């Protein structure tokens, strides 16, 4: 695209999980996927409408465990396309496709925000108001402090502002990691 490498993003379609959010193709491993890399390729083909033969996988990034518990394996690849018009995104999953030059991210550091993750031994059903004890600390004879939320592990959330678009969360972390690796190789 325009003589330099771009990250190609999708805005997720309405009516699906994480609708309206910006990210890379991805999804759940199917039992017939031989590896997480094959899952990534299959999802890219399905969501972006590009033939697998036009994608060269360069390698894997670190596996991430998202705060919501999802385990995410990410891969970096190069798609052999001249422009975004060559893609045929799946309208059921993708509302919009756009690209941003890698150089933008090399010259713009992400904003960084901190959140706190806590262990919640009790879960409250929002619909019924009923509380369910997930970890019976008191019945196990453990100190009372473990019967209520504990822990204050900090978790960084990265955000890139690209025009009116917010690229954040796992997507922003992967971009940050790729840019770091690219700059490390140039050193």
N, C-alpha and C positions, 0 to 999 in steps of 0.2 A: 504494500500500500504506500504510494507516494515516495518510493525509494528508501523507506526506513521501516523498521519493525514497529508494529502496533500491537497493543493488547486489544482483543476483540471481546466486547461485552454483550450481554443480553439483559434486557429489562424483562422480568418475569411477567407473564400474562395474568390478567385478573382471573379469579376463580381457581387458582392453584396456590399451594403453600408458598409463603413468602412472596405473594403477588406484589408487583410494583417495585420489587427490590432489584438491584443491579448485581450481576455476578457472572461467573463463568458457567459453561455447561457442567452438569453433574447430576448425580442421583444415586439411587440405591443399587447395590450389587444384586444382580439376579443369580439364581442358583446355577444357570448355565454359563455365566461369565467365568472364564478360566482364571482371571486375575483382576485386581482393582484397576490396572492399566487398561484392560479390555473393557471394563465398565466405563472408564473415562472416554475411551474412543467411541463406544456404542452410544453413550449419552450425547457426545458432541455431534455424531452423525445424525441422531434422531432429532436433537433440538435445533441444530444450526443448518442442517440440510447440506452437508458437505460429505463427499465420499471419503471413506477411511484411507484410501490410497493417496489422497492429497494431503495427509497429515503425517509429518515426521515427528515422532516423539523423541525429545532430546534427553529427558530424564525425569526423575521424581524429585519432588520437594519433600520436606519432612512431613510426617503424618501429624495432623492436628487433632486434638480432642476439643471440640467446641464446648462452651459452657453449658449448652443444653444437652450435652452427652454424645452428640454425633461424632464418630470417628471419620476423619476426612483425609483421604489419600489424594494428593494433587500431582499432576504431571504437567510438564512444560513441553509444548510442541510448536512446530511451525506449520501453518497451513499454506499450501500452495494456491493462493488466490491473488488476483490483481486488484480486485475491489470488492466491497461488501455486496454489490449487486449479484455476485456469483453465488451467494449463499441463498438457501431456500429454507428460512427458519420455520419451525413448526408453530403455527399460529395458536394452537391450543396451549403451548407452553411459553412462547416467546412473543412479547408485545413489540419489542424494538431491538434492533442490533445496531451497535455503533462501535467505533474504535477510537483509541487515544494513543498517540505515539509514545513509545517507551521513554523517549527523551523527556516528555512532560514529567513523568514520575522521577526521572533522574534529577530534574531541576526543582521539583516541588516535594518537599518532605511531607509526610502525612501529619495531620493533627493527631495527638494522642490523648486519650481520655482513660481514666481509671475507674473501674467498677470494683465492687467487693462481692466475692462469692462466699456464701455461708452454707453450712450443713443445716438442713431443716429436718429434724427427727419427727415432726408432725406435719401432716398435709391436710389442708382444709379444702373440701369439695366446694367450689364456688357456687354450683347450682343448688346444692342442698344445705350448705353451711355445716355439714357434718365433718368432724375432725377424725382423722385416722392416724394412729400411732404407727409410724414406719420403723422406728428404732426404739424399743422399749427399755430405755436406759434405767429407769427407776426399778422396773421389774427384774432387771439384771443385776441390781445392786450397785449400779454405777453412780458417781456423784450427780447431784441434781442439775448441774450446769449442762449436762449432756441431754437433758429432757427438753431443752429449748434451743433455738438456733445458736450455733457456735462457729467459730473460725472466721477469719477475715483475710482470706487469700485475695490479694489484689490481682486483677485481670485487666490488661491493657486492650483498649479498643482503638483501632486506627481508622481515620477518616481522610479520604481525599475528596476535595471539592473540585469538580471538573464542570465548569460553567454552572448550570443549575442542577447538575446531577451529584448525588452523594454516593460515593463508592466507599463502603465501610465493612467492618467485621472481618470475616474470614477472607473475603475477596481482597480487601485492602492489605491484610497480613501477607497473603501470597504475593501480591505486587511488591510489597516492601522487601520480601525475601528474595524475589527474583532480581530486583534492582541491586540489592546488597551483593548477591552472587555475581552479577555482571560487573559491578565496580571492583569487586575483589579480584576477578580474573584480569581486569585491566591493570591492576597494581603490579 
